[in-house]
Amino acid sequence: MSDKQRFAYFKEVAIGGGIGVLVLALVIVGFSVSGGVPSGTTNPTTTQSGSANPSASASVAMCSVQDQANDERLGNLQAIVVNAANDQALLDYKGEQAGATASTMKLLTAAAALQILGPNYRITTRVYQDSVDKGTIYFIGAGDVTLSRTAPGKSSVYESAPKLNDLAVAINKAVGTTPITKIVVDGSLFSGPQWQPSVDPSERTNGYQSLTSALQVDGDRNDPTKETSPRSSTPELRAGTWLKNAIGANASGASVVTGTMPTSAGQIASVMSQPISNWISHMLAVSDNTQAEALARLVSLDEGFDGSFTSLDSAIKQALKTLTPLDPSGATILDGSGESPQNSVTPLFMTQLVKQIYMASGNLAVEKQSLPVSGESGSLQSRFKGKNIDAAGKVFAKTGWIKNGYTLAGYINAKDGSHLLFAVYALGPKAKDSAKDAIDNLVTGFYRCGLSLAPVSAVTPTPAAN
């Protein structure tokens, strides 16, 4: 909400209520309109004529979350809350200011993938045999980062993922007694650098993200059964070595090298990924960065771009424009995962996208069903406990975390029966690790207040309450 809109809004309040002039005066000098009232509770003496719902005939009492917004752990706070029924902003604190998204960027990536690729899209990984040197095979990556080396009957972090073992069985059948002497691996489908330079390399070595290669196995994890597991600097060669091991004795003497396939080679084996809908369910639940980067590049390629980091801004924006009336032109998109601190999207745009997800527009029903749920599932399973337990099961949102940044964006089934769209950014070096708890406190306030939520005035950081 702009300053002009705020002035018009409070002018209406002043006309509509006997104490509205006092409310206007307090807002102008920077005080909360419900100052002195416990946070997340209703002020019985302050009314807002039709502000929460213009069609309501009765005035609505104001409900403040100012105390929660003042929590110093939130750093440089940006927040917006919108009534899903009529798109009216109930609270707008720097909502039109672009900021780092962290992993809420995956909301954009998932929407782009569902719109462009479709929920039933699958990726086929293929192996070819050289037409002249029958002992040489080519292992060609098509972007399926879920391809797994786990044994039959065992599962990686990617449920029902395609197996190297199935490729190996087909390869051995095709080559017969011909020994395999060379395995050429090719992960070049995604062009350009494999790592976004604005992302700390420790994200790879600590196990949060792999290099962005079209050929990798188990997301290049050291341990395919753990979401967070160190990744290598050579995903393609590791994939080739694991395929060699799966083939067994017939490839025991094979070398594994990087290269490209001649057009004369013939296909001898293939496996197909699970549908992209499965990917998105997993990616949003646990915030899988590797899947997000692969999906973003597949979108880029499908739209005719080159599958590079530099293509993603144009590619994802083009995809999101299919969700009328979304206008992503003001965003800056450097990657698909949100790992880059240089991504920049306004909280306002986040709520506009969340509205599309909430309505299950286009192909977004999958995304709506995949959002973590407060206190129950995904990356929100361990949150909204204790004093925030009443909001458990009521907040459906994507979490985000980067160095000096914590975010949450989604929708709320509020206590008063209304439905709210929201985005909260807690950014900057003053944002503490416990900002997640502070965000939960604030969002629980949104849940409790519902349509009677009061605007937040200038934030005055205070230590967190015990």
N, C-alpha and C positions, 0 to 999 in steps of 0.2 A: 504494500500500500504506500503510495507516494505521500509527501507532506501535504500536497493539495487535497488528496483524497481523505487523509486523516482529518484535515481541517473541516472539510465538508461533512464528514461523518460525525465529528463531535459537535458541529454546529447543529446538526439534526437532533442530537441528544439534548443539547441545551434548550431547544425549542420544545421538545417532547416531554421533558420532565421538570418538575419544580426545582430540583437541585442540580439540573444539568449544567447551569452556568458555573456552579462550583466545580463540577467534574471537569469542564473545559479548562477552567483556570488551573486546576491541579495538573492536568496533562501538559499545558503550555509551559509550566515551570519545571516539568520533569519529574513529577511524582506519580506513583501508581494511582489509578482511579479508585483502587480499593485498598489503599495503604492502610496498614494497621490491622488488616484482616488476615487471619492465619492462611498460609498458602494452600491452595487447592480447596478452599471453602468459599461459601457464598456470602456476599455482603448484603445483609437484609435491607440496608438503607439506600443503596445506590442502584439505580435502574438504568437500563439501556433500551430505549424505545425501538423495538423491532430490529435491533442490530444483528442478532444471531439468526433470526428468521423473519424477513420482511413481511411475510404473510401472517405472522402471529398477531393476534389481537391484544393479547396481554403482554405487559412489559416483562422483561427477563432480568433477573437479578444477576449481578456481575460476580465472577469467580476468578480469583487471582492466583497466578503461578509466579508472581514476582520473586518470592523468596527462593524458589527453586532455580529461577533464571539467574539469580545473583550468585550462585555457587561458584566460587573461584576455580574449581576444577574444570569448568566448562571453557576456560580460556576465552578466546574471542568467539563469543556465541553468535550464531545465526540461527533463526528458527522461524517457521511459518506453519500455521494450522488453518486448514480450509474446510468449510462445510461441504461435504461431498454432494449434498442435495442441490446446492445452488451456486457452488464455486465461490462463495463469499469468504474472504479472509477474516477469520476471527482474531488471529494474532499474527502480526507480521513484524519481526524484528530483524532487519537487514536481510529480508528474504529475497530481495532483488540484487543482492551483492554476490557475485560469483566467488566460489571458494573450492578448495580441494575436496574431492568427493570421497576419497578412500574407496572401499569396496562397494559403496552404493553405485559406483560406475557399472557394476554388473547388472543393475536393473536396465541400463541402456543397452548393454551388450546382449542380454537375454531377449529383450524386445526386438532388437535388430535381427537377431538370428531367427526368432520365431516368425517375423514378418517376411524375411527374405528367403530363408532356407525351408521354413515350415517345420512343424513339430515332428513329422515323420521322416525327415531327411536322415539318411545314413551314409557313412563313409566306408568306402571299400579300400582295403589295403591289399596290394597285389605283389606277387613274386613272378619274375620272368626268367627264362633261360636263354642264354646266348645262342644264336642260330648257327654259329661256327664252332665256338669253343663250348661244348656241351657241359663242361665242368664249371662254367661260370654262371652264377645266377645273380639277379638284380632284385634287391629288396627296396621297393619304392614307397615312400611315405606319402599319404594323401591327407594327413591332418588328424588321424585318429590317435589321440594321446592316451586312450584307454586300453589299447592293445596290450594284453597281459602275458607275462611269462609264468604265472601261477599254474600249478598242476591241474589236470582235470579234476573237477569236484571241489577245488579250492577257489576262494574269491580274493581279488584285490580290493582296494578301496572303491573300485568301480564294479558294481554288481552286474553280473552276467556279461562281462566284457568279453570280446573275442580273444581267442587264445593263439599264442605262437605254436602251441602243440598241434592245432588244427592245420596251420600252414605247413608245419614240418611233415605231417602225415601225407598231405597232398604232394609236397615236393618229393618225398621219397618214392611215392607211387609213380610220379612223372619221370624221374630220372632213372629209375630202375637200379641197375648195377653200376651206372656211371658215377664215379666218385666226384664229389663237389670239391673243387680246388680253390675257388674264389667266390666270396660273397661281396658284391658291390652294393653299398648302401647309399641312398639318395633321399635327403630330407629338404631339398631345395625348393619345394613348391611355394613356400612362404619366402618371398624375396627380402633382401635387405638384412640389417643387423638382427641378431637373435636376442638381443637384450636392450631394453630401453635404458639409455644412459642416465636418466634422472632417477633410476631406481637403484638402491644400495645393493651391491653384489651379495651381501650377506643374506638377502632374501632367498638366494639360491642355495648357498652353502648351509644355511640354517634349515632349509627344507620347505620353504613356502611356495616356491615357484621354480619351474625348469626353464632352461633356454627355450626360446620359441622356435621349435623345429617341427616340420611336418612329419618327421619320422622319429618316434620315441616309444618306449615301452613302459607301461605303468607310470606315465608322466615322468619318466626317468628317475623314479625314486630308488634309493638304496634298498628300502623295505617296501614292497608293493602293498603291504597290509596296513601301512600307517599313513594317515593324511599328511602329517608333517614329517618329512624324511629328506635328508640331504640329497641334492641332485648334482650331476656331473657337469663338466664342460664339454663332453663329447657324447651327446645323447644318441646320435646316429650310429657311431661305432659300438656303443654298448648294446643298442638294439640288434645290430648284426651279430655280435658275439652271443647274445642270448638266443637268437635264431639258430646259430651254429650249434649251440648246446642242445636245443630242442630237436634238431635234425638227427643228432647222434653220430654213430660210427661212420656213416657215409660222408660226413663233413668234418671229420676229426682233424684232417690235415689242411683245412681251408684257411686261407687268409681272409681278413675282413678289411676292406678298404672303402674309402669314399669315392664316388664317381657318378657318372650319368649313364643312362641306358641307350643303346643304339635303337633306332626305330625298327630294326629287323628282329629284335628279340620277341619271343613268344611267351604268352602268359601260361604259367603252370600251376598257380595256386592263388587263392584269395580268401579273405575273411571280411565280414561286414560288421560295422559297429552297431551298438544299440541306437534307437532313434534319438534324435537331438532332444526330444522332450525329456528323456531320461538324463541326458547330460545336464540340462538346465535345472532339473530337480536337485541333482547332486551339487551342482555349482552354487546355486543360491543357498542351499542348506548349510554347506560347510565353507563356502567362499573359496572354491577351488580356482586359484589364479591361472593354472596351466590350461584348464578347460576354457576359461574365459578368453585367454589370448588366442587359442586355436579357433574358437567360434568367431571372434572378431575378424580373423584373417579369412576364414571361409566365407563370411559375409562379403568382405572386400573382393575376393576373387569372383564370387558369384555375380557381383555387380559390375565386373569388368575392370576393377582396379588390380594392383599388383600384389596384394597380400602383405604389404610392408607396414611397419609402424607409421610411416608418414602418410599412408593411405587411409588410416582408420578414421581420422577426423571427418573426411568427406564421406567415407563409406557408411559409417554409423549414422551420421546426420541424414544421409539420403534414405536410409532404411527407416528412420524414425518419422520422416515426413509422410510416410504412408499412413501414419496414425493421425489423421486430421482431427483437431486443428493444431497439433504439436508443431512448434517452431523452435528447433534446436540450434538456430544460427548463432546464438550468442555463446554457445558452449565451446570449450577447448578440450579436445579428446586426443590424448597421446597414446593411450593403450586401451585394452579391453577389460583389464582386471581392476583398474583403479589404483594400482601400486604406485604410479607416478604421482608425486606431490604437485606436479605442474598441470594435472587435469583441473579443469575449472568449469563448474556448473552452478547455477543459482539454485538455492532451496526452492524458489518458486517454480522453476522448470521441473525439479524433482517431483513436486506435488502434482504438476500437470501430467507428468508421465504416470505417476501413481494412480491418478484418476483413470487413465486408460487401462491400467492393470486391474484396478478395482472393478471397472465395468466389463472386464474380459473382452476388450475390443479386439478386433482382428483375430490373431492367433494367440492372444495373451492369456487365455484361460489357464494354460500350463504354468505361466509365470505367477499368476495369482495363487494357484494351488501349491506352488513351491516355496512361497515366502516362509521364513522362520516364524514361529509363533511364540509369543512371550511366555516364558516359564515352561514351555512344552516341547519345542522341537528346534532342530538346527542350531545355529549360532546364538539363538535366544533361549535355548533350553535352560541354561544355568542362570538366566537373568530374570528380573522382576520377581524377586523373592522377598521375604521379610515384610517390611513396611509397604512394599509395592505389590504384594501378593494379590490384591484385589484386581489388578490389571492383567494378571496372568490369564492367558487364553483370549485376550481381547486386543492385543497389538500384533499386527501382521506386517513385518518389516525386514528390510535388508540392513545388516550391520556393516560398519566400515571402520578400519583402523590402519593408519600409517604412522610414521614417526611424526609427532606433534599434530595429530589429527584423529578425531573420533566422530563418526557420523551414524545416523539412523534415519531411514526414510521408509514410509509405508502408510498404512491406514489403521484406524482404531474403531472398534465397535464400542462407543462410549457408554458410560453408565446410564445416561438419560435416554438411550436408545438411538441416538444420532450416530452418524458415521463421519469420521474426520480423516482428512488427508493431512500428512505432516512430513516435515523434514527438519532435522536438527543437525547442525554442524558445531562441533567444539574444536576449534583450530588454534594453532599457534603454540609457541614454546611453553606457555603457561597452562596448557591443557594437560592435566595429570593423567596417569594411567588409570586412576579411579574415575575418570570422566564417564566411563560406561555407567557407573552407578549414579552419577549426577544426571546423565541423560535419562536413565530410567526413572529417576525421581520426577524430572520435568515432564516426561511423557505420561507418567501416571497421573500427574496433575491435569494434563489434557484430558485423559480418560475420565477423571472424576468431574471435571467441569463441564464437559460436553459443549453444548451450544451456548452456555452462559460464560464461556471463557473470556476473560478480560484481556485487552492488549497489555503488552509488557512495555514499560517505560525504560529509560536509560538504565542499563545494568550497572550495578555497583557491586563488584566482586566481594564476597564475604567468605570466610572459612566455612567449610562444610559443617553442618550441625552434627553433634555426636548422636 
